Amino acid sequence: MKIYLASPFFNEKEIKYVEKAEQILRSRGFEVFSPREHECRDEEPGSKVWAEKIFRGDLAGIDSCDRMVVLSHGAYSDSGTSWECGYAFAKGIPAAVVHVGEDANLMLTEGSFANLKMEDLATYDFEAMPAKPYMGALF
C-alpha cells in the first residue's frame, strides 16, 4: 500500500513530526511518498518552473497513492497540506489526519476517515480505515 504523507516542513518542529511519521509508516511496510523527500533542487526556488515541477510531482504522488496521512498542526495548518487533503477527498482517496496541534479545522476533520494522534500511526488499520471522529477543540 502506498501512502501520501501530506505535511508542512518549513521549520524544525514540522520536520521532526514528518520524519517521525515517515519512520513509523515505513517500519510498518508501507511505501511512503513524502513531498519533503521530493523537493525540486534543479530549479530556482520561487520560480514558475520550480513551482510547476513541485505541484505536478506532488499531484502525481497523490494520484498514485492508496491512502493519505495528513499531519495537522492546528486550525491554521499549512494551506498546501490542506489543499492536498481536499484533493484526495475529491478523488475518493481515504485520509487519516494526525493532529499534532491544539485544535483543528473542521474541513480537515470532516474530510477524513479518521482523526488520530501520532502514536496511533503505529497501530491504525489502513486497510479497513475505520472511522475515528475528532474529539478536540474545533475551529
C-alpha positions in Angstrom: 0.0 0.0 0.0 1.2 3.5 -0.9 0.6 6.3 1.5 1.0 10.0 0.6 2.2 11.9 3.6 0.9 15.5 3.5 2.6 17.8 5.9 4.3 21.2 6.2 8.1 21.0 6.6 9.1 24.7 7.0 10.7 24.6 10.4 12.5 22.2 12.8 9.3 21.3 14.7 7.4 20.4 11.5 10.4 18.5 10.1 10.6 16.5 13.3 7.0 15.4 13.0 7.1 14.5 9.4 10.4 12.5 9.9 8.7 10.6 12.7 5.6 9.8 10.6 7.8 8.6 7.7 9.7 6.3 10.0 6.6 4.9 11.6 4.8 4.2 8.3 7.8 2.7 6.7 8.5 0.5 9.7 5.1 -1.0 9.1 6.0 -1.8 5.5 4.1 1.0 3.7 5.5 2.7 0.6 5.5 6.4 1.6 5.5 9.4 -0.8 6.6 12.3 1.3 6.9 15.7 -0.6 9.7 16.6 1.8 11.8 14.0 0.1 10.9 15.2 -3.4 11.9 18.8 -3.4 12.9 20.3 -6.7 16.6 21.2 -6.4 17.3 21.7 -10.1 15.3 25.0 -10.4 15.5 28.4 -8.8 13.3 28.3 -5.6 10.3 30.5 -6.1 10.4 30.4 -9.9 7.5 29.5 -12.0 9.3 26.4 -13.3 10.2 25.3 -9.8 6.5 25.8 -8.6 5.2 23.8 -11.6 7.6 20.9 -11.0 6.7 20.7 -7.3 3.0 20.9 -8.0 3.0 18.3 -10.8 5.2 16.0 -8.8 3.1 16.2 -5.7 -0.1 15.8 -7.7 1.3 12.6 -9.3 2.2 11.4 -5.8 -1.4 11.8 -4.6 -2.8 10.3 -7.8 -0.7 7.2 -7.3 -1.4 6.6 -3.6 -3.9 4.3 -1.9 -4.3 6.4 1.3 -3.3 9.7 2.6 -1.9 10.7 6.0 -2.2 14.4 6.9 -0.1 16.0 9.7 -2.2 18.9 11.0 -0.6 21.5 13.3 -3.9 23.0 14.2 -6.8 25.1 12.9 -4.5 27.3 10.7 -2.3 24.5 9.4 -0.3 24.8 6.2 -2.6 25.7 3.2 -0.7 23.4 0.9 -1.2 20.5 3.2 -4.9 21.3 3.5 -5.2 21.5 -0.3 -3.6 18.1 -0.7 -6.2 16.7 1.8 -9.1 18.3 -0.1 -7.8 17.0 -3.5 -7.5 13.5 -2.0 -11.1 13.7 -0.7 -12.4 14.8 -4.1 -10.5 11.9 -5.7 -12.0 9.4 -3.2 -8.6 8.7 -1.6 -9.2 7.9 2.1 -7.3 10.2 4.5 -6.3 10.0 8.2 -5.5 13.2 9.9 -2.8 13.1 12.6 -3.4 16.0 14.9 -0.2 17.4 16.5 -1.7 20.9 17.3 -4.1 22.1 20.0 -7.2 22.5 17.8 -8.4 21.6 14.3 -10.1 23.0 11.2 -13.5 21.4 10.5 -12.7 20.9 6.8 -9.9 18.5 7.7 -11.8 16.7 10.4 -14.9 16.2 8.3 -13.0 15.4 5.1 -11.1 12.5 6.6 -12.0 8.9 7.7 -10.0 9.1 10.9 -8.6 11.6 13.3 -5.5 10.3 15.0 -2.7 11.2 17.3 0.9 10.5 16.3 1.1 7.3 18.5 -1.9 5.9 16.6 0.1 5.6 13.4 1.9 2.5 14.8 -1.4 0.5 15.0 -4.1 2.2 12.9 -5.6 -0.2 10.3 -5.1 1.5 7.0 -6.7 -1.4 5.1 -10.1 -1.1 6.8 -9.8 2.6 7.5 -12.2 2.6 10.5 -13.9 5.9 11.3 -12.5 7.8 14.2 -14.1 11.1 15.0 -12.2 14.2 16.1 -12.5 14.8 19.9 -10.8 18.2 20.5 -11.2 21.9 20.1 -12.7 22.7 16.6 -12.4 25.9 14.6 
